[in-house]
Amino acid sequence: MTETTTGGATTPGSEHSGGPPEYVASALKTHRYLRLSLVFAVVALLIGVTIASLAGGYVKGSISYYYWTPARNVFVGVLIAASLAMLVLNGRGGAAAFRLLGWKITLPSPSTLLDLAAVFGPLIAIVPTDMKKIEQGLTTFTCDVGEVECLPKAALPDVQNGVLTYMIIVTVAVVVMWLIRDKKSAREPFARLVPVTALVTAAAMGVLTFWLNGTFPYIRIGDWSISIHYIATFLFFASFAAVVFIRGFRDADPEDQHKATPLQKRWYMWLAGLMALDMAFLVSLSFFAWFGVQDLLPGVPEVLLGEAFGLILFAVFWGIQTNQRWDEVITTVAPGRPAAAQPEAQLTPAGGVTI
């Protein structure tokens, strides 16, 4: 029987037979479960959409439109949970450099990009896409007479409540993170990108929702208009797509503590290429819609297929990377002992950890 020192008190611990201390094993399991939760979130969303489609006998034009169907709770819950998991999975940050067609490209690190996705993910759930008059989903929400598409007036209080909550939580989170930051560490590249983006986004949502709300949920300048939901969705997809893209075109990831196998590298390259094609496809659909071409393939839900394909690609990528990082080294110091009294140790499980 081993003993673990916690907060100055000695309490019995469990036997590890040469394995890591219990607190290291717990940290490793927590990291694994967080990573797996993102894969489960994608699967849950696709299952919820499929059930709603089969039960209702319809296929909507995009995943976002399932907000107006019985899949609404799943849709909102998955986006909030996934955003929280992305934010919690904090890596080393900084910049990610790679070469593409001979050019050196520097982007925010995958960890920073996931944090950016976590900023926009909740907005996709809070500010829904507009409802089409001819395609009512939940009977409790309807457009007014004469409206072809709308944000139902009955749904506006729900949206305003969500936006105000988002603004408060984002502001408090940024202030707390600033207060507890490591003031002695050198600032990494792109260190201010996430907090500044979060505060600007929260402020903009406040103005658009409670002040210039005559056109909400759109941003209108003259005859030009764009949906707030669409902007949040695009930035969310672009952020996590860039994570896949960066990993696929780098020989090695500085955040990796176990090198990718040749097979994993090939998977990363294929997934990066497919993700780039999928994002180009979704952007092209928006381009054609700008000029009034709503359906390139009549009767085919192009946006829905593009979104679902992108989510599946990310889930596959994340699953492969989770497998690669399953036994990552945990850098820590023993609890109850000041950091100055014990150098940081690289602790890894001997023979793995049972989960």
C-alpha positions in Angstrom: 0.0 0.0 0.0 1.4 3.4 -1.0 0.7 6.7 0.6 -0.2 10.0 -1.2 0.5 13.4 0.2 -2.3 15.8 -0.4 -2.4 19.3 1.0 0.0 18.4 3.7 -2.1 15.5 4.9 -1.0 11.9 4.4 -3.8 9.6 3.0 -3.7 6.1 1.8 -3.4 5.6 -1.9 -3.9 2.6 -4.1 -1.2 0.3 -5.3 0.2 1.0 -8.7 2.8 -1.8 -9.1 5.4 0.5 -10.5 2.9 2.6 -12.3 2.3 6.3 -12.0 0.9 8.0 -8.8 -2.9 8.1 -8.7 -3.1 11.8 -9.4 -1.2 11.3 -12.6 -3.4 8.4 -13.7 -6.5 10.5 -13.0 -5.1 13.4 -15.0 -4.4 11.1 -17.9 -7.8 9.6 -17.8 -9.5 13.0 -17.7 -7.5 14.0 -20.8 -8.5 10.9 -22.6 -12.2 11.3 -21.8 -12.2 14.9 -22.8 -10.8 14.0 -26.2 -13.2 11.2 -26.7 -16.1 13.4 -25.7 -15.6 15.5 -28.9 -16.0 12.4 -31.0 -19.1 11.3 -29.1 -20.5 14.9 -29.5 -20.3 14.6 -33.3 -21.9 11.2 -33.3 -24.7 12.4 -31.0 -25.5 15.4 -33.3 -25.7 13.1 -36.4 -27.9 10.6 -34.5 -30.2 13.4 -33.3 -30.5 14.8 -36.9 -31.1 11.3 -38.3 -33.9 10.5 -35.8 -35.7 13.8 -36.4 -35.5 13.2 -40.2 -36.8 9.6 -40.0 -39.6 10.5 -37.5 -40.7 13.6 -39.4 -40.2 12.2 -42.9 -38.1 15.2 -44.1 -34.5 16.1 -44.8 -33.7 19.8 -44.0 -31.3 21.9 -46.1 -28.7 22.2 -43.3 -27.8 20.8 -39.9 -28.5 24.3 -38.5 -32.2 24.1 -39.6 -32.7 21.2 -37.3 -32.9 23.8 -34.5 -36.5 24.2 -35.6 -37.2 20.5 -35.3 -37.5 18.1 -32.4 -33.7 17.7 -32.7 -33.3 21.2 -31.2 -32.3 20.1 -27.7 -29.6 17.8 -29.1 -28.4 20.4 -31.5 -28.0 23.1 -28.7 -26.6 20.7 -26.1 -23.9 19.2 -28.4 -22.7 22.6 -29.5 -22.4 23.9 -26.0 -20.7 20.7 -24.7 -18.3 20.5 -27.7 -17.3 24.2 -27.2 -16.6 23.6 -23.5 -14.4 20.5 -24.4 -12.5 22.5 -27.0 -11.8 25.3 -24.5 -10.7 22.9 -21.7 -8.3 21.0 -24.0 -5.6 23.6 -23.6 -2.4 22.8 -25.4 0.9 24.8 -25.7 -0.6 27.6 -27.8 1.7 29.8 -29.9 2.0 29.6 -33.7 2.0 26.7 -36.1 4.3 27.0 -39.1 4.3 24.7 -42.2 5.2 24.7 -45.8 2.6 24.6 -48.6 3.7 24.7 -52.3 7.1 26.0 -51.2 5.6 28.9 -49.1 6.0 29.1 -45.4 2.7 29.7 -43.7 2.3 30.7 -40.1 -1.1 30.2 -38.4 -2.3 30.0 -34.8 -1.5 26.7 -33.2 -4.2 24.0 -33.2 -4.9 24.7 -29.5 -5.5 28.3 -30.2 -7.8 27.4 -33.2 -9.8 25.1 -31.0 -10.3 27.9 -28.5 -11.5 30.1 -31.4 -14.0 27.5 -32.4 -15.2 27.4 -28.7 -15.9 31.2 -29.0 -18.2 30.7 -32.0 -19.7 27.3 -31.3 -22.2 28.6 -28.6 -23.4 31.3 -31.0 -24.5 28.7 -33.5 -26.8 27.3 -30.9 -27.9 30.6 -29.4 -28.7 32.5 -32.6 -30.5 30.1 -34.8 -30.8 30.2 -38.6 -33.9 31.8 -39.9 -37.1 29.7 -40.3 -38.6 29.4 -43.8 -42.3 29.9 -44.0 -42.8 26.9 -46.3 -40.8 24.6 -44.0 -42.1 25.0 -40.4 -40.4 22.7 -38.0 -41.7 23.1 -34.4 -45.4 24.1 -34.6 -44.9 26.4 -31.6 -42.8 28.7 -33.8 -44.2 30.3 -36.9 -43.4 33.2 -39.2 -45.9 36.1 -39.5 -48.2 36.5 -42.4 -46.3 37.7 -45.5 -42.8 36.6 -44.1 -41.0 34.2 -46.4 -38.3 33.6 -43.7 -37.9 34.9 -40.2 -36.7 34.6 -36.7 -40.1 33.9 -35.1 -41.0 36.7 -32.6 -41.9 34.0 -30.0 -38.3 32.8 -30.1 -36.7 36.2 -29.6 -36.8 36.2 -25.8 -35.0 32.8 -25.8 -32.3 34.2 -28.1 -31.8 37.4 -26.1 -31.5 35.5 -22.9 -28.8 33.3 -24.5 -26.9 36.2 -26.0 -26.9 38.1 -22.7 -25.7 35.0 -20.8 -23.0 34.5 -23.5 -21.8 38.1 -23.1 -21.6 37.8 -19.3 -19.8 34.4 -19.3 -17.3 35.5 -21.9 -16.4 38.7 -20.1 -16.1 36.9 -16.7 -14.0 34.1 -18.3 -11.6 36.5 -20.0 -11.1 38.5 -16.8 -10.5 35.4 -14.7 -8.0 34.0 -17.2 -6.2 37.3 -17.2 -6.0 37.4 -13.4 -4.7 33.8 -13.0 -2.3 33.9 -16.0 1.3 33.1 -15.4 2.8 36.6 -15.3 6.4 35.3 -15.5 6.1 33.3 -18.7 6.9 34.9 -22.0 3.8 35.7 -24.1 3.3 33.2 -27.0 2.5 34.3 -30.5 -1.2 34.9 -31.0 -1.7 34.9 -27.2 -4.2 37.8 -27.4 -6.1 36.4 -30.4 -8.7 34.4 -28.4 -9.5 36.8 -25.6 -9.7 39.8 -27.9 -11.8 37.9 -30.4 -14.1 36.7 -27.5 -14.6 40.2 -26.1 -15.1 41.8 -29.5 -17.6 39.1 -30.4 -19.5 39.5 -27.1 -19.7 43.3 -27.6 -20.8 43.0 -31.2 -23.6 40.5 -30.2 -24.8 43.0 -27.5 -25.0 45.8 -30.0 -26.7 43.7 -32.7 -29.1 42.0 -30.3 -30.2 44.8 -28.0 -29.4 48.1 -29.8 -29.4 47.7 -33.6 -32.0 44.9 -33.3 -34.3 46.1 -36.1 -32.6 43.7 -38.5 -31.6 41.0 -36.0 -30.5 38.2 -36.7 -29.0 39.8 -39.8 -26.3 42.4 -40.4 -27.7 44.7 -43.1 -25.8 47.4 -44.9 -27.9 48.9 -47.6 -29.1 46.1 -49.9 -26.5 43.8 -48.5 -27.3 41.4 -45.7 -25.8 38.4 -44.0 -27.0 36.1 -41.2 -25.2 36.3 -37.8 -25.8 32.5 -37.6 -24.0 32.0 -40.9 -21.0 34.0 -39.8 -20.7 32.1 -36.5 -21.1 28.8 -38.4 -18.4 29.6 -41.0 -15.9 30.7 -38.4 -16.6 27.6 -36.3 -16.1 25.3 -39.2 -13.1 27.2 -40.5 -11.3 27.0 -37.1 -11.6 23.3 -36.6 -11.0 22.6 -40.3 -7.7 24.5 -40.0 -6.7 22.2 -37.2 -7.0 19.2 -39.5 -5.4 21.1 -42.4 -2.3 22.2 -40.3 -1.7 18.7 -39.0 -2.0 17.2 -42.5 0.7 19.4 -44.0 3.3 19.3 -41.2 5.8 16.6 -40.9 5.5 16.7 -37.1 3.4 18.5 -34.5 5.4 20.1 -31.7 2.6 19.3 -29.3 3.0 15.6 -30.0 4.9 13.6 -27.4 4.5 10.4 -29.4 5.4 10.6 -33.1 2.7 9.8 -35.6 3.1 6.5 -37.4 3.5 6.5 -41.2 -0.1 5.2 -41.5 -1.3 8.0 -39.2 0.6 10.6 -41.2 -1.1 9.3 -44.4 -4.5 9.6 -42.7 -3.7 13.1 -41.6 -2.7 14.2 -45.2 -5.8 12.6 -46.8 -8.1 14.1 -44.1 -6.5 17.5 -44.6 -7.0 17.4 -48.4 -10.7 16.2 -48.0 -11.4 18.9 -45.4 -9.9 21.6 -47.7 -12.2 20.4 -50.5 -15.2 20.3 -48.3 -14.6 23.9 -47.1 -14.2 25.0 -50.7 -17.5 23.3 -51.6 -19.4 25.0 -48.7 -17.8 28.4 -49.6 -18.8 27.9 -53.3 -22.4 27.2 -52.3 -22.4 30.5 -50.4 -20.9 32.2 -53.5 -23.6 30.9 -55.8 -26.3 31.7 -53.3 -25.1 35.3 -53.3 -26.0 35.5 -57.0 -29.4 33.9 -56.4 -28.5 30.2 -57.2 -29.9 28.5 -54.1 -29.8 24.9 -55.3 -27.0 23.7 -57.5 -28.5 20.2 -57.5 -32.3 20.6 -57.1 -33.7 18.2 -54.4 -30.2 17.6 -52.9 -29.4 19.1 -49.5 -25.9 20.3 -50.5 -25.3 22.3 -47.3 -26.4 19.5 -45.1 -24.2 17.0 -46.8 -21.2 19.4 -46.8 -21.6 20.1 -43.0 -22.1 16.4 -42.1 -19.1 15.4 -44.2 -16.9 18.1 -42.5 -18.0 17.0 -39.0 -17.3 13.3 -39.9 -13.8 14.2 -41.2 -13.1 16.1 -38.0 -14.3 13.2 -35.8 -12.2 10.7 -37.7 -9.2 13.0 -37.5 -9.8 13.6 -33.7 -10.2 9.8 -33.1 -6.9 9.0 -34.9 -5.0 11.8 -33.0 -6.6 10.6 -29.7 -5.2 7.2 -30.4 -1.8 8.6 -31.2 -1.8 10.7 -27.9 -3.4 8.0 -25.7 -0.4 7.5 -23.5 0.9 11.1 -23.5 3.4 12.0 -20.9 2.0 14.1 -18.0 4.2 16.9 -16.8 3.4 17.7 -13.2 4.7 17.9 -9.6 3.5 15.9 -6.7 0.5 17.5 -4.9 1.2 19.0 -1.5 4.8 19.9 -2.4 5.8 23.4 -3.6 7.0 23.5 -7.2 10.3 25.0 -6.0 11.0 22.0 -3.8 10.6 19.5 -6.6 11.6 19.8 -10.3 8.9 19.1 -12.8 9.0 15.4 -13.6 8.0 13.7 -16.8 5.7 10.9 -15.6 4.3 8.3 -17.9 2.4 5.1 -17.1 4.3 1.9 -16.9 2.3 -0.6 -18.9 -0.6 1.8 -19.4 -3.4 2.9 -17.2 -6.6 0.9 -16.9 -9.7 3.0 -17.7 
